[in-house]
């Protein structure tokens, strides 16, 4: 089926580099989101960053001036928790994650275990210690199921990017020879399947809007969503032209979307 942005009923938005940069709204983004709501479109902000709870993003966006509700935020941490409840209910998890991700797991009722877990899950652990990384390697080396919340190699940050999960999984691969059995976040299809189920929509009625080719756009392509690349973050027009991963639409910014629907 040919994909058309005018058929879209749910717009998924990446956050940093797409809707805002740091603590600054990208000009016109919030007004565009509100226009889409007025057009009876649903919106959801979907981020790979699992170092924060979904409630942290609600508070952040509300504080920045955009009204957001709980069902309009989805994180790779939430995708992971839901998957665990569906496929590993009652199992104990050794989690490499900070206090916010641990709190998300607790909110979903997932039992965390330090000494005798049933599986190992790695998130974006901004409180990582060498001892816990080594302990995680031991569990992975012992053959436990091994899940990552998302694949990003780094997280954008001022001055220098921060090492993200992908950097840690590479370290684990080089140490014990295993890569994750399953990766939950963009661009992998598990999250896309859950989103389609969550909102009860076929893929062609969902759009993924983001600034990264290898996560946001690739996620849209892999899941059969309409893919929209914005040039307000990581990707330049030149890079988009050269990339093997092609978006259905390449636009300057989120503010351009509502006018594309009329």
C-alpha positions in Angstrom: 0.0 0.0 0.0 1.3 3.4 -0.9 1.8 5.6 2.2 0.3 9.0 2.4 0.7 11.4 5.3 -3.0 12.6 4.8 -4.1 9.1 5.9 -2.2 9.3 9.2 -4.3 9.3 12.4 -1.5 8.9 14.9 1.7 11.0 14.8 4.6 9.6 16.8 7.2 12.3 17.6 10.8 11.8 18.7 11.7 14.4 21.3 15.3 15.8 21.4 16.2 17.3 18.0 12.6 17.0 16.8 10.3 18.8 19.2 12.9 20.5 21.4 16.7 20.8 21.7 17.8 20.7 25.3 15.4 23.0 27.2 14.4 25.0 24.1 11.3 24.3 22.0 12.1 24.1 18.3 10.2 27.0 16.9 6.6 26.2 16.1 6.6 22.6 17.3 4.2 23.0 20.2 1.7 25.0 18.1 1.9 22.3 15.4 1.1 19.5 17.9 -1.9 21.5 19.1 -3.1 22.1 15.5 -2.9 18.3 14.9 -5.0 17.7 18.0 -7.5 20.3 16.7 -7.6 18.3 13.4 -8.5 15.2 15.5 -5.1 13.6 15.1 -3.7 11.6 18.0 -0.1 12.4 19.1 2.4 10.4 21.1 6.0 11.3 22.0 8.1 8.2 21.7 11.7 8.2 22.9 14.4 5.6 23.1 15.8 7.3 26.3 15.2 4.9 29.2 17.1 6.9 31.8 13.9 8.7 32.7 10.4 7.6 33.6 7.5 8.5 31.3 6.2 10.8 34.1 9.5 12.8 33.8 8.7 13.6 30.2 5.1 14.6 31.0 6.4 17.0 33.6 9.1 18.3 31.3 6.8 19.1 28.4 4.2 20.6 30.6 6.8 22.8 32.2 8.0 23.9 28.8 4.5 24.9 27.9 3.0 21.9 26.0 0.1 20.2 27.6 0.7 16.4 27.6 -1.2 13.5 29.1 0.1 10.1 30.2 -1.2 8.2 27.1 0.8 10.6 24.9 4.2 9.5 26.2 5.9 6.2 25.4 9.5 5.2 26.2 11.6 2.3 25.4 11.6 1.5 29.2 7.8 1.2 29.0 8.0 -1.0 25.9 10.4 -3.3 27.8 8.2 -3.5 30.9 5.1 -4.4 28.8 7.0 -7.0 26.9 8.3 -8.5 30.1 4.8 -8.7 31.5 3.6 -10.5 28.4 6.5 -12.9 28.0 8.3 -13.2 31.3 5.5 -12.5 33.8 6.7 -13.4 37.3 10.3 -13.7 36.3 13.1 -11.9 38.2 15.2 -9.3 36.4 18.8 -8.1 36.9 18.5 -4.5 35.6 21.4 -2.4 34.6 19.6 1.0 34.9 19.4 4.1 37.0 16.9 4.9 39.8 14.3 6.3 37.3 14.3 3.2 35.2 14.1 1.0 38.3 11.1 3.1 39.4 9.5 2.5 36.0 10.0 -1.3 36.5 8.6 -1.1 40.0 5.5 0.8 38.7 4.8 -2.1 36.3 5.3 -4.6 39.2 8.4 -6.2 37.8 10.6 -7.9 40.4 14.2 -6.9 40.4 16.8 -9.3 41.6 20.5 -8.8 42.3 21.8 -12.4 42.9 19.7 -15.0 41.2 17.8 -13.4 38.3 15.9 -15.2 35.5 17.0 -12.7 32.8 19.2 -9.6 32.3 18.0 -6.3 31.0 20.2 -3.3 30.1 18.9 0.3 30.0 20.6 3.6 29.7 22.3 3.5 33.0 23.5 7.0 33.9 24.6 5.6 37.3 26.7 2.8 35.9 29.5 1.3 38.0 32.2 -1.1 36.8 31.1 -3.7 39.4 27.5 -3.8 38.1 28.6 -3.9 34.5 30.9 -6.9 35.3 28.0 -8.5 37.2 25.8 -8.1 34.2 28.5 -9.7 32.0 28.5 -12.7 34.3 24.7 -13.2 33.9 24.9 -12.8 30.2 27.9 -15.2 30.0 25.9 -17.7 32.0 23.3 -17.7 29.2 20.4 -15.8 30.7 18.0 -14.1 28.3 19.5 -10.7 27.5 17.3 -7.7 26.5 18.2 -4.1 25.8 15.7 -1.2 26.0 17.2 0.4 22.9 20.3 0.4 20.6 21.6 4.0 20.5 25.4 4.3 20.7 25.3 7.7 22.3 22.9 10.3 23.7 23.3 13.9 22.5 24.7 16.2 25.1 26.4 19.6 25.3 30.1 19.5 24.7 30.4 15.8 24.0 27.9 12.9 23.4 27.2 10.6 26.3 27.9 6.8 25.8 24.5 5.1 25.6 23.4 1.5 25.6 24.9 0.6 22.2 28.4 1.5 23.6 27.8 -0.8 26.6 26.4 -3.7 24.5 29.5 -3.5 22.3 31.7 -3.7 25.5 29.6 -6.8 26.6 30.0 -8.4 23.1 33.7 -7.9 23.2 33.9 -9.3 26.7 31.6 -12.4 26.5 30.7 -12.7 22.9 26.9 -12.1 23.1 24.7 -9.4 21.7 21.2 -8.8 23.0 18.6 -11.4 22.2 16.0 -8.6 21.7 16.2 -4.8 21.5 13.0 -3.0 22.3 13.3 0.6 21.1 13.6 2.3 17.6 14.3 1.0 15.0 13.3 -2.5 16.0 9.8 -3.7 15.3 8.8 -4.9 18.8 7.9 -1.3 19.8 6.1 -0.7 16.5 3.9 -3.8 17.0 3.1 -2.7 20.5 2.2 0.9 19.3 -0.1 -0.4 16.6 -1.8 -2.7 19.1 -1.9 0.1 21.8 -3.7 2.5 19.5 -5.6 -0.1 17.4 -4.4 1.3 14.1 -2.9 -0.3 10.9 0.7 0.8 10.2 -0.2 3.1 7.3 -2.3 5.2 9.6 0.8 5.9 11.9 3.6 8.3 11.2 7.0 8.4 12.9 8.5 11.9 12.9 12.2 12.3 14.0 15.6 13.7 13.2 17.6 10.5 13.1 17.8 8.3 10.0 19.1 5.1 11.7 16.5 5.1 14.6 13.5 7.3 13.8 13.3 6.9 10.0 14.4 3.3 10.0 11.8 2.5 12.7 9.1 3.9 10.4 10.4 2.0 7.5 10.7 -1.3 9.4 7.2 -1.0 10.9 5.4 0.1 7.7 4.6 3.5 9.2 4.8 6.7 7.3 8.3 8.0 8.0 9.0 11.8 8.3 12.5 13.2 8.7 12.9 16.7 10.1 16.1 18.6 9.6 16.2 20.3 13.0 18.4 17.8 14.7 21.1 15.3 13.8 20.5 14.8 10.0 21.3 17.2 7.3 19.6 17.3 3.9 22.8 16.2 2.3 23.1 13.2 4.7 19.5 12.3 4.0 20.1 12.4 0.2 23.1 10.0 0.6 21.5 7.6 3.0 20.3 4.1 2.1 17.5 4.7 4.6 14.9 6.8 2.9 12.1 8.7 4.6 8.7 9.0 2.9 8.9 12.8 3.6 11.8 15.1 4.4 10.7 18.4 5.9 12.4 21.4 7.6 10.6 21.1 10.9 7.6 19.7 12.8 5.8 23.1 12.3 5.4 22.1 8.6 3.3 19.0 9.2 -0.3 20.5 9.7 -0.2 22.3 6.4 0.7 19.0 4.7 -2.7 17.6 5.8 -5.0 20.2 4.3 
